[in-house]
């Protein structure tokens, strides 16, 4: 009998970003609905979750929430879609904390403006085995846009460095996490919270964060990287 490591896990996608830097190319819709390879960008993330065996997905919406719900409704490829709508911009951490009541167990969280080719079930299994928060890592040629992640010899994250502080090749936070529900509950409620700047650095010490290397990575947050997304998601030439 095949084990589904996503059993008991609620997937969640941060889908409420304003997409300010993309206004010059996508001005009439939220970033997750930007057309990439002929369909809304969000479908690429949902397809990844479907392939991994996810059954329940919470879309963490804010700006353009009505448009996202109108586009996707209550389901996608057999997965149940539920919605959390932030009453005001709450940041990445605040948006997750606002949806706490929708999470029955651990949370597989994905940024809504990036994609990392990673074995999601493997990320979940690794994090659960160690009892730590799991974070997907991507190796890029230039870390200056993203900031770097320090990794110890066992794979434990030792530090997150702000973007602009280093350049050259290295490991970055790829925006995919396995977060125990208790850690979500510990995020301050009722205010804007940055997961990257406020919460992750605190979790480095307790309960610890385990880095899990992934494969290809793209962030569609700028006009330049958005233009590259067409080729990134294009099917192989032999298909």
Steps between C-alpha positions, in 0.01 A plus 500: 500500500644834394543758776369850428720731704252782444228326701416725793670796334315810382659669200485880490605751235576866567276655234435850633801697380452836333755426229610863493812432294290322234256785447667594171420158351204370706285791615148357505527195726681361804843351441385137538264548204772635270502296178801269474527240225138560404335471841488670840828467687324348800414190298868405482522492880172312531619243247812445709285441808269265310795293378628473859164368622354805673127492567430825682637841400442835672556809287619788718350794315488874543530733202274371222348228720170507310679453169691197632182338632315571176780340298535181707186445704494220757717240333780421257581155356314333787669706772282705735574873490423719799564869545638721772456872432716735703306810619805719433854431374650269763829400340604144428506390863184684596308348209594149613408573862164648393408165343589290807146370552505350149803283576425164656867398517837595360507759221675458166539867407597632157579851383256603229760671282775239475542137404751242616520157343521296818365171629229642727435167671871471569507846655209407725657168599838657580352777713273263691784255563715772655213675679606828343367753252595400147603748232573434134833631376597600148851549365525813285782671312456832680357526850504882514131529411388245757735483796681185607434207729773362724498119524677283757656159425182310593272718285378718784458866411738718701400847376302701249687797351318800352515557125766738375756387754671243278535413134602203292367145501342348807193360673184704547164454668277363222172593669360153578462396864368223724389677819360319806162641597633594844759725338228674299308559822808668649508768229364829643134548403315811393789690342728493199783249539778413257568128495841558344628785720328438834398138533753280320804648680334416832418146391867441411563456873173332599366264370772513237470513121605219268607598149398266217668562161271534201550532127405763246377828644334815374353810663251692282503811718673735254423577134833342401444172683134495396613510138723197567210297640361413156813304415527355853155337479512411132470123442813318382560520127444124455145514636 
